[in-house]
């Protein structure tokens, strides 16, 4: 330390105190206008040597214009006078470091009374550079966060959970809720989350318990009374030593709408794909939705069906509890899931069909608003069941007929052999020969019948070879034309290049012969018999025989392949023709179907697999 006090005795204790101070300390002689003492911290703080400091003045160390805009040259004498006159002065000052950078400081300026004739001042200078830098950083960060806060598209709230009030909010929050920002500040949280404060308080407890971000979904009430579903992400934050909560709110109306649109699209795709008819009706039974299968089964359009009572597509009166319409009406009113069988539906063209339905209550927001009705026609199922029963019956009849024919054929073999031996042993003029010949004729007729029964029952093995159906049809045409007579036209519509099928040529000739004879008998006034062949989509070969005759009833169609069943008059057929046709087709691995309408003719269609792959 330089010589501190000219004319005064050296004070070792004072010098020690100056050097021990963590702040820069100057002793200034206001009368002479120079520093008379300073510590090493002063030289370090200002970046000057002791000699440079000794030759300096407070003005030279100061920034010419202070932060308040006033001149240092004018302020320094005034500050000195106040300190000498009024005692210690405290103020902030900006000095200049030796390298030219500003040096913000806090100054304590006090008079030092060592003699009556001296005007000494002690200036303690505390470096505020770090504090100012920290404050600048804090202001910059605050401005940065404020910019993010106000520019965010998502609403942001600063909440005081203790007071249950909103401390601050950004413009997006004000837009979402329809308030001015000033109106939001201080607003009770309950005004924004009415009816959900219990959930909000539990959410707040979770946020402070976890000590980090937490997300939940709550609804917000706008100033206009609209409830907005929102996702709220919150985290604890300390403001001036007080725990607050920052909440970022995201309006999820669009997301929920998209989610609902996606669900609706998925439901519609599912409903479009199902084969059952599905309808949504309100509590008054009016149709508000119909899937494509419902429209197709009812043979109608959405425009014609929607907003109409579902009961109009059912027979019967709504007030009749036993009618289909009344049963549906009662099911909807009951609010219970019900299965309804054998309802009669009315198509758009006036025709009807039988179907089963399921009526299920439809709930929206936990309130029953209607019912979902799913239905399907049971006529196809019943037709398949009839076909299955018919096939099982034909199989059983075939086994029975085959077994009886086998045993009967053994008996006929003995009768034929014995009759032939007896006839051979009698002279030509014997009176018994005529009776034996009658026995032989009857036995041979019986044998022919048993062979056909055995074919029907698959008990008569035959060798199958590749056969061209077109050749069979073409070869039989010459025999069939005389058989049909002049009043019946025979037409062949044979597809070219058909692959062969595996079968017995003689049996196939007999099939065509039997079908032609039946068709001839069904056209007593004449008509047209068409034999058509084609290759179907699955690669099999189809042969159709169509006549323009009297046709058959549904009951007749159910029995035509049964042995000994015939629609002809007594004595005009055995009833084994179509039975044997059925047996031949079955042995070939094919199928035979008959379609017929009274007065419009009959079509018998045979479909068999090809001989090769």
C-alpha positions as CSV (number, residue, x, y, z in Angstrom):
1,X,0.0,0.0,0.0
2,X,1.3,3.5,-0.8
3,X,1.9,6.1,1.8
4,X,-1.6,6.6,2.9
5,X,-1.9,9.8,4.8
6,X,0.6,12.5,4.2
7,X,1.3,14.3,7.4
8,X,-0.3,11.6,9.5
9,X,1.5,8.9,11.5
10,X,1.4,5.4,9.8
11,X,-1.4,3.2,11.2
12,X,-0.4,-0.5,10.7
13,X,-3.9,-1.7,11.8
14,X,-5.6,0.5,9.2
15,X,-3.3,-0.7,6.4
16,X,-4.1,-4.3,7.4
17,X,-7.8,-3.8,7.3
18,X,-7.5,-2.2,3.8
19,X,-5.7,-5.2,2.5
20,X,-8.0,-7.7,4.1
21,X,-11.1,-6.3,2.5
22,X,-12.5,-8.4,-0.3
23,X,-13.6,-5.3,-2.1
24,X,-11.5,-2.5,-3.7
25,X,-11.0,0.3,-1.2
26,X,-9.8,3.8,-2.1
27,X,-8.9,6.7,0.3
28,X,-9.5,10.0,-1.6
29,X,-8.5,13.5,-0.6
30,X,-11.3,15.6,-1.9
31,X,-9.5,18.9,-1.2
32,X,-6.4,17.9,-3.1
33,X,-8.3,15.8,-5.7
34,X,-6.2,12.6,-5.6
35,X,-6.1,9.1,-4.1
36,X,-4.0,8.9,-1.0
37,X,-4.4,5.2,-0.4
38,X,-5.9,2.1,-2.0
39,X,-5.5,-1.7,-1.6
40,X,-4.2,-4.3,-4.0
41,X,-7.8,-5.4,-4.8
42,X,-8.4,-2.0,-6.3
43,X,-5.4,-2.4,-8.7
44,X,-6.6,-5.9,-9.6
45,X,-10.2,-4.8,-10.2
46,X,-9.4,-1.9,-12.4
47,X,-6.6,-3.7,-14.2
48,X,-4.0,-1.0,-13.5
49,X,-0.7,-0.8,-11.7
50,X,-0.4,1.0,-8.4
51,X,1.4,3.8,-10.1
52,X,-1.3,4.2,-12.7
53,X,-4.0,4.3,-10.0
54,X,-2.0,6.8,-8.0
55,X,-2.0,9.2,-10.9
56,X,-5.7,8.6,-11.7
57,X,-8.8,10.5,-10.5
58,X,-12.3,9.1,-9.8
59,X,-13.4,10.8,-13.1
60,X,-10.7,9.1,-15.1
61,X,-11.7,5.7,-13.7
62,X,-15.4,6.4,-14.4
63,X,-17.6,5.9,-17.5
64,X,-18.3,9.4,-18.8
65,X,-22.0,8.8,-19.0
66,X,-23.7,6.7,-16.3
67,X,-26.6,4.3,-16.8
68,X,-29.1,7.0,-15.9
69,X,-27.8,9.2,-18.7
70,X,-26.1,11.8,-16.4
71,X,-22.5,13.0,-16.7
72,X,-19.9,11.5,-14.3
73,X,-18.1,14.9,-14.2
74,X,-21.2,16.6,-12.8
75,X,-22.1,13.7,-10.4
76,X,-18.7,13.1,-8.8
77,X,-18.3,16.5,-7.0
78,X,-21.9,16.3,-5.9
79,X,-21.4,12.9,-4.4
80,X,-18.3,13.9,-2.6
81,X,-20.0,17.0,-1.1
82,X,-23.0,14.8,0.1
83,X,-20.7,12.3,1.8
84,X,-18.7,15.0,3.6
85,X,-21.7,16.9,4.6
86,X,-24.3,14.2,5.2
87,X,-22.4,11.1,5.9
88,X,-22.1,7.8,4.0
89,X,-23.6,7.5,0.5
90,X,-24.5,4.3,-1.3
91,X,-25.0,4.1,-5.0
92,X,-24.3,2.1,-8.2
93,X,-21.6,3.3,-10.5
94,X,-20.1,2.3,-13.8
95,X,-16.3,2.4,-14.0
96,X,-14.0,1.6,-16.9
97,X,-11.5,-1.3,-16.8
98,X,-8.1,-0.8,-18.2
99,X,-9.1,-2.9,-21.2
100,X,-12.0,-0.5,-21.9
101,X,-14.9,-2.7,-20.8
102,X,-17.5,-1.3,-18.4
103,X,-17.1,-2.2,-14.8
104,X,-20.4,-2.1,-12.9
105,X,-20.0,-1.6,-9.2
106,X,-21.8,-0.8,-5.9
107,X,-20.0,2.1,-4.1
108,X,-20.1,2.9,-0.4
109,X,-18.7,6.4,0.0
110,X,-18.0,7.7,3.6
111,X,-16.0,10.5,5.2
112,X,-12.8,9.6,7.0
113,X,-12.1,11.9,10.0
114,X,-8.4,12.0,10.8
115,X,-7.9,15.7,11.2
116,X,-9.8,18.8,11.3
117,X,-8.2,20.2,8.2
118,X,-8.5,17.2,6.0
119,X,-11.4,16.2,3.6
120,X,-10.8,12.5,3.2
121,X,-13.3,10.0,1.8
122,X,-13.2,6.2,1.9
123,X,-14.8,4.5,-1.2
124,X,-15.5,0.8,-1.0
125,X,-16.1,-0.6,-4.5
126,X,-17.9,-3.9,-4.9
127,X,-17.6,-5.6,-8.3
128,X,-21.1,-6.2,-9.8
129,X,-19.9,-7.7,-13.1
130,X,-21.0,-11.2,-12.3
131,X,-24.3,-10.0,-10.9
132,X,-25.0,-7.8,-13.9
133,X,-24.1,-10.6,-16.2
134,X,-26.4,-12.9,-14.3
135,X,-29.1,-10.4,-14.4
136,X,-28.6,-9.8,-18.1
137,X,-28.7,-13.6,-18.7
138,X,-31.8,-13.8,-16.6
139,X,-33.5,-11.0,-18.5
140,X,-32.5,-12.7,-21.8
141,X,-33.8,-16.0,-20.7
142,X,-36.9,-14.4,-19.4
143,X,-37.4,-12.7,-22.8
144,X,-36.7,-15.9,-24.5
145,X,-39.1,-17.9,-22.5
146,X,-41.7,-15.1,-22.7
147,X,-41.3,-15.2,-26.5
148,X,-41.9,-18.9,-26.5
149,X,-44.8,-18.5,-24.0
150,X,-46.5,-15.9,-26.1
151,X,-45.7,-17.4,-29.5
152,X,-46.8,-20.9,-28.6
153,X,-49.8,-22.2,-30.6
154,X,-50.7,-24.3,-27.6
155,X,-52.4,-22.6,-24.7
156,X,-50.1,-22.3,-21.6
157,X,-51.2,-21.5,-18.1
158,X,-49.2,-20.6,-14.9
159,X,-51.2,-21.9,-12.0
160,X,-51.0,-21.3,-8.3
161,X,-52.4,-24.5,-6.8
162,X,-52.5,-23.2,-3.3
163,X,-54.9,-20.3,-4.2
164,X,-56.5,-22.4,-7.0
165,X,-56.0,-19.4,-9.4
166,X,-54.5,-18.7,-12.8
167,X,-51.4,-16.6,-12.4
168,X,-50.7,-16.0,-16.1
169,X,-51.7,-17.2,-19.5
170,X,-50.5,-16.8,-23.0
171,X,-52.5,-15.4,-26.0
172,X,-53.3,-19.0,-27.2
173,X,-54.9,-19.7,-23.9
174,X,-57.0,-16.6,-24.1
175,X,-58.1,-17.5,-27.7
176,X,-59.0,-21.0,-26.6
177,X,-61.2,-19.9,-23.7
178,X,-62.5,-16.7,-25.2
179,X,-61.1,-14.4,-22.4
180,X,-58.8,-11.4,-22.4
181,X,-55.4,-12.3,-20.9
182,X,-56.0,-9.7,-18.1
183,X,-59.3,-11.4,-17.3
184,X,-57.6,-14.8,-17.1
185,X,-55.0,-13.6,-14.6
186,X,-56.4,-14.2,-11.1
187,X,-59.3,-16.3,-12.5
188,X,-60.3,-19.2,-10.3
189,X,-59.3,-22.6,-11.8
190,X,-62.8,-23.9,-11.1
191,X,-64.2,-21.4,-13.6
192,X,-62.2,-23.2,-16.4
193,X,-62.7,-26.8,-15.1
194,X,-66.2,-26.8,-13.5
195,X,-67.3,-30.2,-12.3
196,X,-63.7,-31.6,-12.7
197,X,-62.0,-29.9,-9.7
198,X,-61.6,-33.3,-8.0
199,X,-59.8,-34.7,-11.0
200,X,-57.8,-31.5,-11.3
201,X,-56.7,-31.6,-7.7
202,X,-55.7,-35.2,-8.0
203,X,-53.8,-34.3,-11.2
204,X,-52.0,-31.5,-9.3
205,X,-51.1,-33.8,-6.5
206,X,-49.6,-36.3,-9.0
207,X,-47.6,-33.5,-10.6
208,X,-46.0,-32.3,-7.3
209,X,-45.6,-35.9,-6.0
210,X,-43.7,-37.0,-9.1
211,X,-41.8,-33.8,-9.4
212,X,-41.8,-33.9,-13.2
213,X,-44.1,-33.6,-16.1
214,X,-47.5,-35.4,-16.0
215,X,-50.2,-35.7,-18.6
216,X,-53.9,-36.1,-18.3
217,X,-57.1,-35.4,-20.2
218,X,-59.7,-32.8,-18.8
219,X,-62.3,-30.7,-20.4
220,X,-62.1,-26.9,-20.4
221,X,-65.1,-24.6,-20.3
222,X,-64.9,-21.5,-22.6
223,X,-66.3,-18.2,-21.7
224,X,-69.2,-18.9,-24.1
225,X,-70.1,-22.2,-22.3
226,X,-68.5,-24.7,-24.7
227,X,-66.7,-27.7,-23.3
228,X,-63.4,-28.3,-25.1
229,X,-61.8,-31.7,-24.6
230,X,-58.1,-31.1,-23.9
231,X,-54.9,-32.9,-23.1
232,X,-53.0,-31.2,-20.3
233,X,-49.3,-31.6,-19.7
234,X,-48.2,-30.1,-16.4
235,X,-44.9,-29.7,-14.5
236,X,-44.0,-28.0,-11.2
237,X,-42.1,-24.7,-11.4
238,X,-40.7,-22.4,-8.7
239,X,-41.5,-18.6,-9.0
240,X,-39.9,-16.4,-6.4
241,X,-39.5,-19.4,-4.1
242,X,-43.2,-20.4,-4.4
243,X,-44.2,-23.6,-6.0
244,X,-46.4,-23.1,-9.0
245,X,-47.5,-25.3,-11.9
246,X,-47.1,-24.7,-15.6
247,X,-49.8,-26.4,-17.7
248,X,-49.6,-26.8,-21.5
249,X,-53.1,-27.4,-22.9
250,X,-53.7,-29.1,-26.3
251,X,-57.1,-28.8,-27.9
252,X,-57.9,-32.4,-28.9
253,X,-61.2,-31.8,-30.6
254,X,-59.6,-32.3,-34.1
255,X,-57.8,-35.4,-32.9
256,X,-60.9,-36.9,-31.4
257,X,-62.9,-36.0,-34.5
258,X,-60.3,-37.8,-36.6
259,X,-60.3,-40.7,-34.3
260,X,-64.1,-40.9,-34.5
261,X,-63.9,-40.6,-38.3
262,X,-61.4,-43.4,-38.4
263,X,-63.6,-45.5,-36.1
264,X,-66.6,-44.7,-38.2
265,X,-64.8,-45.6,-41.4
266,X,-63.7,-48.9,-39.8
267,X,-67.2,-49.6,-38.7
268,X,-68.6,-48.8,-42.1
269,X,-66.0,-51.0,-43.8
270,X,-66.9,-53.8,-41.4
271,X,-70.6,-53.4,-41.9
272,X,-70.1,-53.2,-45.7
273,X,-68.2,-56.5,-45.6
274,X,-70.6,-58.6,-43.5
275,X,-73.2,-60.6,-45.3
276,X,-76.0,-60.0,-42.8
277,X,-78.3,-57.0,-43.2
278,X,-77.6,-54.5,-40.5
279,X,-80.0,-51.6,-39.7
280,X,-79.9,-48.9,-37.0
281,X,-83.3,-47.6,-35.9
282,X,-84.3,-45.0,-33.4
283,X,-86.8,-45.5,-30.6
284,X,-89.7,-44.8,-33.0
285,X,-88.4,-47.7,-35.2
286,X,-87.3,-45.2,-38.0
287,X,-84.3,-46.5,-40.0
288,X,-81.3,-44.2,-39.7
289,X,-78.6,-46.5,-41.1
290,X,-78.6,-49.5,-43.5
291,X,-75.6,-51.4,-44.7
292,X,-75.3,-52.6,-48.3
293,X,-76.3,-56.2,-47.4
294,X,-79.6,-54.9,-45.9
295,X,-80.4,-52.9,-49.0
296,X,-79.5,-55.8,-51.3
297,X,-81.7,-58.3,-49.3
298,X,-84.6,-55.9,-49.2
299,X,-84.1,-55.0,-52.9
300,X,-84.3,-51.2,-52.1
301,X,-82.2,-48.1,-51.9
302,X,-81.0,-46.0,-49.0
303,X,-83.1,-43.1,-50.1
304,X,-86.2,-45.3,-50.1
305,X,-85.5,-46.9,-46.7
306,X,-84.0,-44.2,-44.5
307,X,-86.4,-42.3,-42.2
308,X,-89.0,-44.9,-42.9
309,X,-90.3,-47.2,-40.2
310,X,-88.6,-50.6,-40.2
311,X,-91.9,-52.2,-39.6
312,X,-92.9,-51.3,-43.2
313,X,-90.5,-53.9,-44.5
314,X,-92.2,-56.6,-42.3
315,X,-95.6,-58.1,-42.7
316,X,-98.4,-57.6,-40.2
317,X,-99.5,-54.7,-38.1
318,X,-97.3,-53.0,-35.5
319,X,-100.0,-53.4,-32.8
320,X,-100.3,-57.1,-33.4
321,X,-97.9,-58.7,-31.0
322,X,-97.8,-61.9,-33.0
323,X,-97.0,-60.4,-36.4
324,X,-93.4,-59.8,-37.5
325,X,-93.8,-56.0,-37.3
326,X,-95.4,-56.3,-33.8
327,X,-92.6,-58.6,-32.6
328,X,-89.9,-56.1,-33.7
329,X,-91.8,-53.2,-32.2
330,X,-92.0,-55.0,-28.9
331,X,-88.3,-56.0,-29.0
332,X,-87.2,-52.4,-29.5
333,X,-89.5,-51.2,-26.7
334,X,-88.2,-53.8,-24.3
335,X,-84.7,-52.5,-24.3
336,X,-83.4,-56.1,-24.2
337,X,-81.4,-58.1,-26.7
338,X,-83.8,-60.5,-28.4
339,X,-83.6,-63.2,-31.1
340,X,-86.6,-63.2,-33.5
341,X,-87.1,-66.2,-35.8
342,X,-89.1,-66.7,-38.9
343,X,-90.0,-63.1,-39.7
344,X,-91.5,-62.4,-43.1
345,X,-89.7,-59.5,-44.8
346,X,-91.1,-57.5,-47.8
347,X,-88.7,-56.5,-50.6
348,X,-89.0,-53.3,-52.5
349,X,-90.6,-55.1,-55.4
350,X,-93.3,-56.5,-53.2
351,X,-92.0,-60.1,-52.9
352,X,-91.3,-61.6,-49.5
353,X,-88.8,-63.8,-47.9
354,X,-88.4,-65.5,-44.5
355,X,-85.5,-64.4,-42.2
356,X,-84.2,-64.4,-38.7
357,X,-83.3,-61.2,-36.8
358,X,-81.4,-60.1,-33.7
359,X,-82.5,-56.8,-32.0
360,X,-79.9,-55.3,-29.8
361,X,-80.3,-52.0,-27.8
362,X,-78.1,-49.1,-29.1
363,X,-76.6,-46.9,-26.4
364,X,-75.2,-43.4,-26.9
365,X,-73.6,-41.6,-24.0
366,X,-75.0,-44.3,-21.8
367,X,-78.5,-43.6,-22.9
368,X,-80.6,-45.9,-25.1
369,X,-81.4,-44.2,-28.3
370,X,-82.5,-47.0,-30.5
371,X,-81.6,-50.5,-31.6
372,X,-79.3,-52.4,-34.0
373,X,-81.2,-55.0,-36.0
374,X,-79.2,-57.6,-37.9
375,X,-81.1,-60.0,-40.1
376,X,-80.6,-62.7,-42.8
377,X,-82.7,-64.7,-45.1
378,X,-83.1,-68.3,-44.1
379,X,-84.4,-69.5,-47.4
380,X,-81.0,-70.4,-48.8
381,X,-80.1,-72.3,-45.6
382,X,-83.4,-74.1,-45.8
383,X,-82.9,-74.9,-49.5
384,X,-79.4,-76.3,-48.6
385,X,-81.0,-78.3,-45.7
386,X,-83.6,-79.7,-48.1
387,X,-80.9,-80.6,-50.6
388,X,-78.9,-82.3,-47.9
389,X,-81.9,-84.2,-46.7
390,X,-82.7,-85.2,-50.3
391,X,-79.1,-86.3,-50.9
392,X,-79.1,-88.3,-47.7
393,X,-82.5,-89.9,-48.7
394,X,-81.2,-90.7,-52.2
395,X,-78.1,-92.3,-50.7
396,X,-80.2,-94.4,-48.3
397,X,-82.7,-95.3,-51.1
398,X,-79.7,-96.2,-53.3
399,X,-78.3,-98.6,-50.7
400,X,-81.7,-100.1,-50.2
401,X,-82.5,-100.5,-53.9
402,X,-79.0,-101.8,-54.6
403,X,-79.2,-104.4,-51.9
404,X,-82.7,-105.6,-52.9
405,X,-81.8,-105.6,-56.6
406,X,-78.6,-107.6,-55.9
407,X,-80.6,-110.3,-54.1
408,X,-83.5,-110.2,-56.6
409,X,-81.0,-110.5,-59.5
410,X,-79.7,-113.7,-57.9
411,X,-83.2,-115.1,-57.8
412,X,-83.8,-114.0,-61.5
413,X,-80.6,-115.7,-62.5
414,X,-81.9,-119.0,-61.1
415,X,-85.3,-118.5,-62.8
416,X,-83.8,-117.7,-66.1
417,X,-81.4,-120.7,-66.0
418,X,-84.2,-123.2,-65.0
419,X,-86.6,-121.8,-67.6
420,X,-84.0,-122.0,-70.4
421,X,-83.1,-125.6,-69.5
422,X,-86.7,-126.6,-69.3
423,X,-87.5,-124.9,-72.7
424,X,-84.5,-126.7,-74.3
425,X,-85.7,-130.1,-73.1
426,X,-89.2,-129.7,-74.5
427,X,-90.1,-130.6,-78.1
428,X,-91.2,-127.7,-80.4
429,X,-94.8,-128.8,-80.3
430,X,-95.1,-129.0,-76.5
431,X,-97.9,-127.0,-75.1
432,X,-95.8,-125.8,-72.1
433,X,-93.2,-124.0,-74.4
434,X,-95.5,-120.9,-74.7
435,X,-95.7,-120.5,-70.9
436,X,-91.9,-121.0,-70.5
437,X,-91.2,-118.4,-73.1
438,X,-93.5,-115.9,-71.3
439,X,-91.6,-116.7,-68.1
440,X,-88.3,-116.0,-69.8
441,X,-89.5,-112.7,-71.3
442,X,-90.7,-111.5,-67.8
443,X,-87.5,-112.7,-66.2
444,X,-85.4,-110.8,-68.7
445,X,-87.4,-107.7,-68.2
446,X,-86.9,-108.0,-64.5
447,X,-83.1,-108.5,-65.0
448,X,-83.0,-105.3,-67.0
449,X,-84.8,-103.5,-64.2
450,X,-82.4,-104.9,-61.6
451,X,-79.4,-103.8,-63.6
452,X,-80.7,-100.3,-63.6
453,X,-81.4,-100.5,-59.9
454,X,-77.9,-101.7,-59.3
455,X,-76.5,-98.8,-61.4
456,X,-78.5,-96.4,-59.2
457,X,-77.2,-98.0,-56.1
458,X,-73.6,-98.2,-57.4
459,X,-73.7,-102.0,-56.9
460,X,-73.1,-102.8,-60.6
461,X,-69.4,-102.1,-61.4
462,X,-68.6,-100.7,-64.9
463,X,-65.4,-99.8,-66.6
464,X,-64.9,-96.1,-67.1
465,X,-62.9,-94.8,-70.1
466,X,-62.4,-91.3,-71.5
467,X,-65.5,-90.3,-73.4
468,X,-66.2,-87.2,-75.6
469,X,-69.7,-85.9,-74.6
470,X,-70.1,-84.2,-77.9
471,X,-69.6,-87.5,-79.7
472,X,-72.1,-89.2,-77.5
473,X,-74.7,-86.4,-78.1
474,X,-73.9,-86.3,-81.9
475,X,-74.1,-90.1,-82.2
476,X,-77.4,-90.3,-80.3
477,X,-79.0,-87.6,-82.4
478,X,-79.7,-89.9,-85.3
479,X,-81.5,-92.3,-82.9
480,X,-83.3,-89.6,-81.0
481,X,-84.9,-87.8,-84.0
482,X,-87.2,-90.7,-85.0
483,X,-87.9,-91.4,-81.4
484,X,-89.0,-87.8,-80.8
485,X,-91.4,-87.6,-83.8
486,X,-92.0,-84.9,-86.3
487,X,-93.6,-82.5,-83.8
488,X,-90.5,-82.1,-81.7
489,X,-87.4,-80.2,-82.9
490,X,-84.0,-81.5,-81.8
491,X,-81.3,-78.8,-81.5
492,X,-77.7,-79.5,-80.7
493,X,-75.6,-76.6,-79.2
494,X,-72.3,-78.2,-78.5
495,X,-69.2,-76.2,-77.5
496,X,-66.1,-77.1,-79.5
497,X,-62.8,-78.5,-78.1
498,X,-64.3,-80.0,-74.9
499,X,-61.9,-82.3,-72.9
500,X,-63.1,-85.9,-72.5
501,X,-64.8,-87.2,-69.3
502,X,-64.4,-90.6,-67.6
503,X,-67.5,-92.7,-68.0
504,X,-69.2,-95.7,-69.5
505,X,-70.2,-95.0,-73.2
506,X,-73.2,-97.3,-73.0
507,X,-74.4,-95.7,-69.7
508,X,-74.1,-92.2,-71.2
509,X,-76.1,-93.3,-74.2
510,X,-78.8,-94.6,-71.9
511,X,-78.7,-91.2,-69.9
512,X,-79.4,-89.2,-73.1
513,X,-82.0,-91.7,-74.2
514,X,-83.9,-91.6,-70.8
515,X,-83.7,-87.7,-70.7
516,X,-85.0,-87.5,-74.3
517,X,-87.8,-89.9,-73.7
518,X,-88.9,-88.0,-70.6
519,X,-88.8,-84.7,-72.5
520,X,-90.8,-86.2,-75.4
521,X,-93.5,-87.3,-72.9
522,X,-93.6,-83.8,-71.4
523,X,-94.3,-82.3,-74.9
524,X,-97.4,-84.1,-76.1
525,X,-98.3,-81.1,-78.4
526,X,-94.7,-80.9,-79.7
527,X,-92.0,-78.4,-78.9
528,X,-88.2,-78.1,-78.9
529,X,-85.6,-80.3,-77.2
530,X,-82.2,-78.6,-76.9
531,X,-79.0,-80.5,-76.0
532,X,-76.2,-78.1,-75.0
533,X,-72.6,-78.7,-73.8
534,X,-70.1,-76.2,-72.3
535,X,-67.1,-75.9,-70.1
536,X,-67.9,-74.1,-66.9
537,X,-65.7,-71.7,-64.9
538,X,-64.2,-74.4,-62.6
539,X,-63.0,-76.6,-65.6
540,X,-65.8,-79.1,-65.4
541,X,-68.0,-80.1,-68.3
542,X,-71.7,-79.4,-68.4
543,X,-74.4,-81.2,-70.4
544,X,-77.9,-79.6,-70.5
545,X,-81.1,-81.1,-71.8
546,X,-83.9,-78.5,-72.0
547,X,-87.5,-79.1,-73.2
548,X,-90.4,-76.7,-73.7
549,X,-92.9,-79.0,-72.2
550,X,-95.5,-78.9,-69.3
551,X,-92.9,-78.6,-66.5
552,X,-93.1,-79.8,-63.0
553,X,-94.2,-78.6,-59.6
554,X,-91.9,-78.1,-56.6
555,X,-93.2,-81.3,-55.0
556,X,-92.5,-83.3,-58.1
557,X,-89.0,-81.9,-58.3
558,X,-88.3,-83.2,-54.8
559,X,-89.0,-86.8,-55.9
560,X,-88.0,-87.2,-59.5
561,X,-84.8,-89.1,-58.8
562,X,-86.4,-91.6,-56.5
563,X,-86.8,-95.2,-57.9
564,X,-90.3,-96.0,-59.1
565,X,-91.5,-92.4,-58.8
566,X,-93.1,-91.2,-62.0
567,X,-95.4,-88.4,-63.1
568,X,-96.7,-90.5,-66.0
569,X,-99.9,-92.4,-66.2
570,X,-100.0,-96.0,-65.0
571,X,-98.4,-98.4,-67.4
572,X,-96.3,-95.7,-69.1
573,X,-93.0,-96.0,-67.4
574,X,-91.2,-97.8,-64.5
575,X,-90.0,-94.7,-62.7
576,X,-86.4,-95.9,-63.0
577,X,-85.3,-93.7,-65.9
578,X,-84.1,-90.6,-63.9
579,X,-83.1,-92.8,-61.0
580,X,-80.6,-94.6,-63.3
581,X,-79.5,-91.2,-64.7
582,X,-78.8,-90.1,-61.1
583,X,-76.8,-93.2,-60.4
584,X,-74.6,-92.8,-63.6
585,X,-73.8,-89.2,-62.8
586,X,-73.0,-90.0,-59.2
587,X,-70.6,-92.7,-60.3
588,X,-68.8,-90.2,-62.5
589,X,-68.2,-87.9,-59.6
590,X,-70.6,-85.3,-61.0
591,X,-73.8,-83.6,-59.9
592,X,-77.2,-83.3,-61.5
593,X,-79.7,-80.4,-61.0
594,X,-83.2,-79.8,-62.3
595,X,-85.0,-76.5,-62.8
596,X,-88.6,-76.5,-64.0
597,X,-91.7,-74.2,-64.0
598,X,-95.2,-75.3,-64.7
599,X,-96.1,-74.6,-68.3
600,X,-92.5,-73.4,-69.2
601,X,-90.5,-76.6,-69.5
602,X,-87.7,-78.3,-67.7
603,X,-83.9,-78.1,-67.8
604,X,-81.8,-81.0,-66.5
605,X,-78.1,-80.0,-66.1
606,X,-75.4,-82.5,-65.6
607,X,-71.9,-81.3,-64.5
608,X,-69.0,-83.8,-64.4
609,X,-65.2,-83.5,-64.0
610,X,-62.9,-83.9,-67.0
611,X,-60.9,-87.1,-67.5
612,X,-57.5,-85.4,-67.0
613,X,-56.1,-82.4,-65.0
